[in-house]
Amino acid sequence: MNTLEELFEHKLRQMYYVETQLVEDLDQMAMKAGNDELSQRLADHRDETREHVSRLETVFDEIGSTPAPTEDAVLDGIRAERDELEGSIEDKDMLDMGYMVGGMMTERVEMTGYEGLLMLADRLEYGTSVTEPLEANHDEDETAYREVDAMTTSSDMKAFWDRITPS
């Protein structure tokens, strides 16, 4: 990579990878979650993430490029950790908590990725046809993060916390 444009496209391809992988991951987690509220939120975020993919495809069109994923080691690491948890945790509540922690990590990664893309788009003087879809994805990921965080303190999780917290 020798130009900011090439760096922007590389990072855009990484976000495309992240979002396309998350559509599948969120679907699987929604089916495996034991908590109904968490399952529904995962399914809703899966649908939202499909829209994120569509918005990224619009950005590719705007910069004259073709959508193609480039692997992202950070997401791959989070996914490997989730796979390990699924293989080693039998308690549904504990697995749900693992999903929530992993979800918070993933949303932070996504928010940071979009912030970087927006910074590059600004330096490249890309217009709103590029920045608005990126901002929309960022804002929705930020909302998803806050929702997962709020779930960890909800009354539904009180019994779980009481059960696993040492006296």
C-alpha positions in Angstrom: 0.0 0.0 0.0 1.4 3.3 -1.1 -1.5 5.7 -0.9 -4.2 6.7 1.6 -6.8 5.5 -1.0 -5.2 2.0 -0.9 -5.2 2.1 2.9 -8.8 3.2 3.0 -9.8 0.4 0.6 -7.9 -2.2 2.7 -9.6 -1.1 5.9 -12.9 -1.1 4.1 -12.4 -4.6 3.0 -11.5 -5.6 6.5 -14.8 -4.1 7.8 -16.6 -5.9 5.0 -15.1 -9.1 6.3 -16.0 -8.3 9.8 -19.6 -7.5 9.0 -20.2 -10.5 6.6 -18.7 -12.9 9.2 -20.9 -11.4 11.9 -24.1 -12.0 10.0 -23.4 -15.7 10.3 -22.0 -15.6 13.8 -25.0 -13.6 15.2 -27.4 -16.1 13.6 -25.6 -19.0 15.3 -25.4 -17.3 18.7 -29.1 -16.3 18.5 -30.0 -20.0 18.1 -27.7 -21.1 21.0 -28.4 -18.4 23.5 -30.4 -19.6 26.6 -31.8 -16.2 27.5 -34.7 -15.2 25.3 -34.0 -11.5 25.5 -30.4 -12.1 24.4 -31.4 -14.4 21.7 -33.8 -11.8 20.3 -31.2 -9.0 20.5 -28.7 -11.2 18.7 -31.2 -11.9 15.9 -32.1 -8.2 15.7 -28.5 -7.2 15.5 -27.9 -9.9 12.8 -30.6 -8.2 10.7 -29.0 -4.8 11.4 -25.6 -6.2 10.4 -27.0 -7.3 7.0 -27.8 -3.6 6.5 -24.2 -2.7 7.5 -23.0 -5.1 4.7 -25.3 -3.3 2.3 -24.1 0.1 3.3 -20.4 -1.0 2.9 -21.3 -2.3 -0.6 -22.6 1.2 -1.4 -19.3 2.7 -0.2 -17.4 0.3 -2.4 -19.5 1.5 -5.3 -18.9 5.2 -4.4 -15.1 4.7 -4.5 -15.2 2.7 -7.7 -14.2 -0.6 -6.1 -15.6 -4.1 -5.8 -16.6 -5.5 -2.4 -14.2 -8.2 -1.4 -13.4 -9.3 2.2 -9.9 -9.1 3.7 -9.4 -11.1 6.8 -9.2 -9.3 10.1 -7.1 -11.0 12.8 -8.8 -9.2 15.6 -12.2 -10.6 14.7 -10.7 -14.0 14.0 -9.3 -14.0 17.5 -12.6 -13.1 19.1 -14.3 -15.8 17.0 -11.7 -18.4 18.1 -12.3 -17.4 21.7 -16.1 -17.8 21.3 -15.6 -21.2 19.7 -13.4 -22.2 22.7 -16.1 -21.0 25.1 -18.9 -22.9 23.3 -16.8 -26.1 23.5 -16.0 -25.7 27.2 -19.0 -24.1 28.9 -22.0 -26.3 29.6 -24.0 -23.8 31.7 -26.4 -21.8 29.4 -26.3 -18.7 31.6 -22.5 -18.8 31.6 -22.4 -19.2 27.8 -24.8 -16.2 27.5 -22.5 -14.1 29.6 -19.6 -15.2 27.4 -21.6 -14.1 24.4 -22.3 -10.7 26.0 -18.6 -10.1 26.8 -17.6 -11.2 23.3 -20.4 -9.0 21.8 -19.1 -6.0 23.7 -15.5 -6.7 22.5 -16.8 -7.1 18.9 -18.8 -3.8 19.0 -15.7 -1.9 20.3 -13.7 -3.4 17.4 -16.3 -2.3 14.9 -16.7 1.2 16.3 -12.9 1.7 16.2 -12.8 0.4 12.6 -15.5 2.8 11.5 -13.8 5.7 13.4 -10.6 4.9 11.4 -12.4 4.7 8.1 -14.1 8.0 8.8 -10.8 9.7 9.7 -9.3 8.4 6.4 -12.4 9.4 4.5 -12.1 12.9 5.9 -8.4 13.2 4.9 -9.3 11.9 1.5 -12.1 14.5 1.3 -14.7 11.8 0.4 -18.2 13.2 0.5 -21.3 12.3 2.4 -22.1 9.4 0.0 -19.1 7.6 1.6 -19.2 9.0 5.1 -22.9 8.8 5.9 -23.1 5.0 5.5 -20.0 4.6 7.7 -21.4 6.9 10.3 -24.7 5.0 10.3 -22.9 1.7 10.9 -20.8 3.2 13.6 -23.8 4.7 15.4 -25.7 1.4 15.3 -22.7 -0.5 16.6 -22.4 2.0 19.4 -26.1 1.5 20.3 -25.7 -2.3 20.2 -22.7 -1.9 22.6 -24.8 0.1 25.0 -27.7 -2.4 24.8 -25.5 -5.4 25.6 -23.9 -3.4 28.5 -27.4 -2.6 29.8 -28.4 -6.2 29.6 -25.6 -7.2 32.0 -27.3 -5.2 34.7 -30.9 -6.0 33.9 -33.2 -7.7 36.3 -33.2 -10.8 34.0 -29.5 -11.2 34.8 -29.8 -10.7 38.6 -30.5 -14.4 39.3 -27.4 -15.3 37.1 -25.2 -12.9 39.0 -26.5 -14.1 42.3 -25.8 -17.8 41.4 -22.2 -17.2 40.1 -20.9 -14.5 42.5 -19.1 -15.8 45.6 -20.6 -14.8 48.9 
